[in-house]
Structure formats: structure tokens, C-alpha cells
Amino acid sequence: MDILYLLIPLSLVLVFLIGVVFWFALRSGQFDDLEGPAFKVLMDDDGKKR
Amino acid sequence: MDYYRLREKTSAPPAPADRRTLEAYDDPLFQTSFVRRREEGTLEAALLLDGVRCTACLWLIEESLKRLDGVCGVQVNYVTRRATLAWRETDTKLSHIVARLSVLGYGAHPYLPQQIDDARRSEKRRWLWRLFVAGFGMMQVMMYAVPAYIAQPGEFSTEYETLMRWASFVLTVPVIAYAAQPFFLGAYRGLRAGRAGMDLPVALGIATAFLASTWATFTHQGEVYFDSLTMFVFLLLLGRYLELRARESAGASLAHLARVTPSFAERLSAFPSSRLGERVLAAQLLPGDLLLVRPGEAIPADGVVLEGISTVDEALLTGESVPVQKIAGSAVVGGSQNVDSSLVVRVERVGQSGILASIARLVEQAAAQRPPLAEMADRYAQHFVWWVLIATSITTAVWAFIDPIRAPWIAVSLLVATCPCALSLATPVALTAATGRLARQSLIITKGHALETMAQATDYVFDKTGTLTEGKLSVVTEKVLGTHTREHCLAVIHTLENLSEHPIAKALCAHANASLRTPRRMMSLQTDSCRNIPGAGIQAIIDGCTYRVGTLAYCAEIARGPFGLAISTELSVSPYTRVWLATNDALLAFYDLSDCMKPDARALIGSLHAAGKNTHLLSGDGVGVVMEVARCLGMQNIRATATPEEKRLYVLALQRAGAKVVMVGDGVNDAPVLAQADVSIAMGSGATLAQTRADAVLLNGRLADLQSAISVSRSTRRIIHQNLFWSFGYNLAVIPLAAMGMLNPWIAGVGMSVSSLLVVLNALRLRA
């Protein structure tokens, strides 16, 4: 069970890493529009950029 | 508490506190976009506020600004965070007011669409990040907590448990310090205003649970509840986040109105000698400016077309997807889309006095008025919080004698389980969701009470012209009497009536146009033979024959043939406007014109009757026409040839008899009766919108939308009642349980946050 002394701190480090990744995703605007992209697939605008 | 010591550093006032920025608020040029002159010496500004979190904030802002010298009106809208400030020019300056706001801890910006966007986006990001911190913290802390819950006694050694506790502590710290910030801030603001908001028990509960668990972690004795704590914060945040989303989408259905106005315009300074436009900011436009609007562009401001023929898409105003034709003299609405070809437009209204801005203002005015039900719930929640605090301290004191170790946990359970969050959310979320939905259907609610009262109404009173009917004439029956063919008659009618601008002539022309097949033989008209006699008809020689179109008397003067007066006496009685066509020796045909019914009128009246409501028809028109409409629609109660005052008395009589009356009218001629009714709905039309006193405006005039609005109002009321019933019942039921120590903190947390989530989700059903 000594492995817990490694695993628990490791899980903490991982949580913080995931937090950092999410923070960057948020900063880059990936979560700004949670509804629009679902409709994008229906839009008939292949070729031009919106 | 640690939090308040730390707070000073973490949340410095976000306002533009430095002097130079403040002075800019007094610059007249800067003010043009968001300040308007109300009456003599009084200015009104629209500001976007930062940091408004709860209804208590609104109270704090309104109260403290009203105490400033020279401020004569403050209204803050919770939905859009828009503050409407009125002040006397001579007594104070806008910069003073903004400075006062920043001392209170609220930032103020001019209310411009672009900035709303930015503010909204960054707020949404902050909330998502909070939700993430709390959610991830919760998941991980629960993993650490599971062994302690499922282990048999002795299976799980103390050193591992300590390790888990420390790990949980490390993850809970950011959840408390960052994710739970809104609750602490809300509680702090409430206290400073001398009010106990719904955040106070939550903040106390979270703080107590955190401190007790931390103490247990450090001293190795007692229970830890980091898992319950993080879960509680997460679920509460989720509830608030959903509320935010609901407000945002309600705001978005309005914001699209305000935002579509383009920021640049092409001004023709030397028209008509030169058609070279210069590009200017739309905010700098003045009434009287001439603009060139190219096809595909949005029209920058309300105005009148001076030159050009084009179609304009006004879907944003009316929801009508078919573009409307505009010719010289037509009014255009800023923000609508020019489709076909270039137009030269003279600006009539700019900025805040424009039609779209008026709509937006009406809507915000509605949202700023809290309906009676919401106010009652708020007041109740206030008292309730104080009682909870008193009850908690007594219970904790008692438990400190019985079992000192459990005492803080009992306090936490009690605080958390009884927080009246659900109660405070019950009404506003439902109203927000419903208002947003109705706005998408072009029904704009302008008074806070409208939805609630509409659901309770027993009697619906309708105006006729323009409300149940289209408000324009069209041909309902036609009959050919003579030997000529129908096509020939119509061709003559078309040629003749093209000469006149009279509404009847236009309706006949449109009818002939629609019925005749193209190509058709052109008729040779002797232009100099035309005679137009007002009130009688029109005469001209076509293909060598004299024709007359008009009243029976006028036509009978020339028609002395076999189809003479014998037939005409029999046919001369009609509830409609009847127009005759005659030639030298005979009456050829007649056409009945009527203001035709809106296609969805029958369905609306039918559904009202089916729901057990009474319907009434009031009109200024003659008995025959009104009877005909009432017969078509199956309406029993009618009053014809009514003056506006008689209409008002009619509604008053209904109200005296105990009815709650909804009046649906065209909003211009019906002002007195609209004011008398319990709820008034006006059929919106561009220019008159700004002055409307109606409680709701139906922008597209489609009765089907009115029908669905009535059903939305009913379901809103039902959902508000469900919400209030649920949250009230929950709070009452849970207090004794928590006081007797029968609720674990985690059960209390789940119960409370699930009940507020339930309330929010229940209200969100209205959005569909």
C-alpha cells in the first residue's frame, strides 16, 4: 500500500496539469459558443470561411 | 474570516477609477452614443454594469445612487445589467455618478453592443472556469473520500486516511478560494447593504464546513467533509451557471435587435449633385443626413427613402421573412437589410430614439420592473434568512451541550439545507425564460406584470380593423351580370382603376392583376376621356366604349339596358362595400370589397372559446360589417360604432363585473381602452412603437403568435407556482430534520442544490 504515497501526489499533479490545459482551452475561446457549432454542420457554406 | 482579509487584494474594484477616464464620461461627443435628453435639464444615460450578481446588488446600487445630489432616477436591469440613470445637468456630472459606482465596487461602461459582447464573453469564461475548478475538485476529492466510506473498521490505517485528508484539503483550497467566490462576495455585498441575501447562509455554511474540516485535518480528530463541500459548491455553481445561460439567451434574443445596426454609414454630403459618399461612423449621423445604402447592406438608421426602388428584409422587426418593397417615401427601419438595389435614405431618427432602440428599451423597462409575485418571494426570502440564522445559532448552542463534536456539522447542515436559493430563483428565472421565448416570436413584453395577468385573464376584447382583420380591402365576391366575359370585365377594371390612387381602386387593381393571365391584349385608353368624380366613381372611354366604375347610382346613370334597376334593387343591399362596373347600356358586374379576416383569427378565437374565455369585439365601424366579422368568427359579444370613450366604458363595465380583461388593439386609436384593460396588447407598427403604452407589443401582427403567447403565459404561471410550492415546501420540511441532527452535511448539500437546480431546470422548460 506504500504505493499510495506516490499515487496520491501524482493524482494531485495530474489534476493541476489538466486544470492548466483546460485554462488554455478556455483562454483560446473554445468554450465561447456552446450552441452555435452544433448547427454549423447544417450550414451550406462549404468553401467560404465564416 | 480569512476570506475577508484576502478579499481586498483579490477583488479590487474593476471600475475605471482613474480621473482621466472619468472625465471622458462628461465629454459631450463621447456621450452622444449612450446619453439622451429626457426633458428640460435632465439627461438619461444607459450604462453597462460590472459585478452585478444578485437582486441585492440592484437594491444597493439604486439606493446609494438615489442619495446623490442631482440624481433623479436609477433603474438597474438584472437581465442585461443595464443601468438607466437620470440626472439634472446643473447639479451633477455623469463622472461623479460613475465614481460613486466604482467606490461601491461596480464598474460602469457605456452601454454599447460591442462592449456587452466583451463583458458577456469574459463573464461566461469566468463562470466556466469556476465550474471546472469546482467540478474537477469535487471528482478528485470524492475519489479520496470513497475508501473512508467503504472500508471496514480497521481495514484502512490512519496514516493512509491522513494522506487522503491532506490531498482532499489541497484540492478543496482552490475550490473555496476561487470557485466559491461569488457566494462570499454576494454575502459580503448583502451585509454591507444591511440585507441578508440568499448567499449569506451559503457562505456561512461553506466557511464553517471548510474551517471545521481543516481543523480536523490538522489535529487528526473529528470528521472531514471536503467531499460534501466541493460537491455543494459545484452543484450551486451549476445552478447559477444555468441561470446565467438563461438570462444570456433571453438577452440574446433582444441583443440581436440592438446589434444589427451597422457601425458605419455612407453619407452623401453633396446629394443630388454628387453621388460620392464618405464613410462615417453611424454614431455620428444626425437627423437629416442623406445616406447611400447599397444592396446587401444593412440600413444604418431609421429614415425615409428619397430615391430608388428596392426590397428590404425587416425580419428582425416582424419575423416576416418575405422582403418588403420600398419606394420613394417609404419609411425604413435602421438595422433592416436592403436586398435588391441602392437606396438613398434621409435619416429621421438616430441612436437611442430609433425604433430598434425603442423596442430594446421597452423590453428592458419590463425586465426592470419586478412583478408582484417575485417581490413577495424576495421579501419572504429576506425574513426567512434571518430566521434561519437565529434558529441555527440556537440549535448550535443546544447541540454544543449535547455533543460538541457534532455541533458545527449540525450548524452547517441547517445553514445549507435551508438556504432559500430556490425560493429566490423560482420566479425570475421563469419570467426570464418566458420573456426570451416570446421575444423570439415577436411578442415583446413591456411591463413586468403582463405575463402573470395574461394567464389569469377571463375576457379578451378585440378591436376589429388591423387586429382581427388585415386592415386593407380586398375583393371577397365578384359577379358578372352582363354578356361580357369575366376576363373582359377585369381588364376594363384594371385599366380604369389604374388611373386612381383610392384604396378601393388599388384593391380592385390588385385583384384584377392576380386573376388575369398574362400576356393579355392591351386596351386602348383615350386618356383625355377620363373623368374622376370623388365619392362616385371613374369614367373613361376604352376601345371606343364608355365605361364607368363606382357606386350603383353613378353607374345606373348610363346603364339603361335590360339589366337595369330591377336587378340592382335586389342586389343593392350588402354588408360589404360594393363597386359596380357599367357600360353604355348595361351593368356588367359588381365586386364586393371587404377588409378581410386574418387567416389565423378564427383559430385564435376558437381556442379562446375552448379554454372557456369570453371574447368581445369592439369596433368603430358600422353594425353590418362588425356583425359579419363576428358571425365568421363565432363571437357573441359585439359593440359596433363605438367611440374610443365607449370602448373604455365597455371594458370598465366588464371589470366592474369581476372580469380580468385583455385588450388587443392597434395601439394608436385605442389608447384609452388599452390603458383601461388589465393587460393590453398592441399590434406593433414601426413608427408608433416608441410611444406605445401597451403592456405587450405583437411586432408582426400574426394572431397565431398571440395564441401561442397566451399559452406560454399560462405555462409560465404554472411553472412559477410549481417552483414556489416546491421550494417553500422543501424549506419547511427540511428545517426540523436538520435541527434534530438527522441530516448529514452532504445530504443537506445535495438536497439544497438539487432543489435550486430543479427550480432552474423547471423554468428552462419554458424556453423550448
Interface residues (C-beta under 8 A of the other chain):
Chain A: M1 L4 Y5 I8 P9 S11 L12 V15 I18 G19 F22 W23 L26 R27 F31 D32
Chain B: R121 K124 R125 L128 W129 F132 V133 F136 G137 Q140 M143 Y144 S157 Y160 L163 M164 A167 V170 L171
